Amino acid sequence: MDPLWRDLHKIKAPTLLLWGRDDRTITLEGAQLMLKQIRDVQLHVFGRCGHWVQLERQPEFDALVTGFLGEQS
């Protein structure tokens, strides 16, 4: 994952991060790193949720993504 972390500061677009608090693949510390380095970022953390937020919390995921995309237009 090193190349990803190294280039985070280059992201200029509004960014939405949706994270499962119990993600064991990329832990919440990874989300915190992104939050600190991406300039225009929103982070939403789901409790009792792992790596697959879009499956584990589909209704909330859909609502957040739809709202975020609507704000960008």
C-alpha positions as CSV (number, residue, x, y, z in Angstrom):
1,M,0.0,0.0,0.0
2,D,3.0,2.3,0.2
3,P,2.5,4.0,-3.2
4,L,-1.1,4.8,-2.2
5,W,-0.1,6.4,1.1
6,R,2.8,8.3,-0.5
7,D,0.5,10.1,-3.1
8,L,-2.5,11.0,-0.9
9,H,-1.6,14.7,-0.8
10,K,-2.0,14.8,-4.6
11,I,-5.7,14.2,-4.4
12,K,-7.5,17.4,-5.1
13,A,-11.0,16.2,-5.8
14,P,-13.6,16.1,-3.0
15,T,-13.3,12.7,-1.5
16,L,-15.7,10.6,0.5
17,L,-14.3,7.8,2.8
18,L,-16.7,5.2,4.1
19,W,-15.0,3.0,6.7
20,G,-15.9,0.0,8.8
21,R,-14.6,0.4,12.3
22,D,-13.8,-3.3,12.5
23,D,-12.0,-3.5,9.1
24,R,-9.0,-5.8,9.5
25,T,-7.8,-5.3,6.0
26,I,-7.1,-1.6,6.2
27,T,-7.6,-0.5,9.8
28,L,-9.1,2.7,11.0
29,E,-5.6,4.1,11.4
30,G,-5.4,3.9,7.6
31,A,-8.5,6.0,7.4
32,Q,-7.0,8.5,9.8
33,L,-3.9,8.8,7.6
34,M,-6.1,9.6,4.6
35,L,-8.1,12.1,6.6
36,K,-5.0,14.0,7.5
37,Q,-3.5,14.1,4.0
38,I,-6.4,14.6,1.6
39,R,-7.4,18.2,1.6
40,D,-11.2,18.1,0.8
41,V,-12.3,14.9,2.6
42,Q,-15.2,13.5,4.5
43,L,-14.9,10.4,6.7
44,H,-17.9,8.3,7.9
45,V,-17.1,5.4,10.2
46,F,-19.6,2.6,10.7
47,G,-19.6,0.7,14.0
48,R,-20.0,-3.1,13.9
49,C,-18.8,-3.1,10.3
50,G,-15.8,-4.7,8.5
51,H,-14.1,-4.1,5.2
52,W,-17.2,-4.4,2.9
53,V,-19.2,-1.3,4.0
54,Q,-21.1,-1.3,0.7
55,L,-22.4,-4.8,1.4
56,E,-22.6,-4.8,5.2
57,R,-24.3,-1.4,5.5
58,Q,-25.8,-1.0,2.0
59,P,-28.7,1.4,2.8
60,E,-26.5,3.8,4.7
61,F,-23.7,3.5,2.1
62,D,-26.2,4.2,-0.8
63,A,-27.6,7.3,1.0
64,L,-24.2,8.7,1.8
65,V,-22.8,8.2,-1.7
66,T,-25.9,9.6,-3.3
67,G,-25.9,12.6,-1.1
68,F,-22.2,13.2,-1.6
69,L,-22.5,13.0,-5.4
70,G,-25.5,15.3,-5.4
71,E,-23.5,17.9,-3.5
72,Q,-20.8,17.8,-6.2
73,S,-23.0,18.6,-9.1
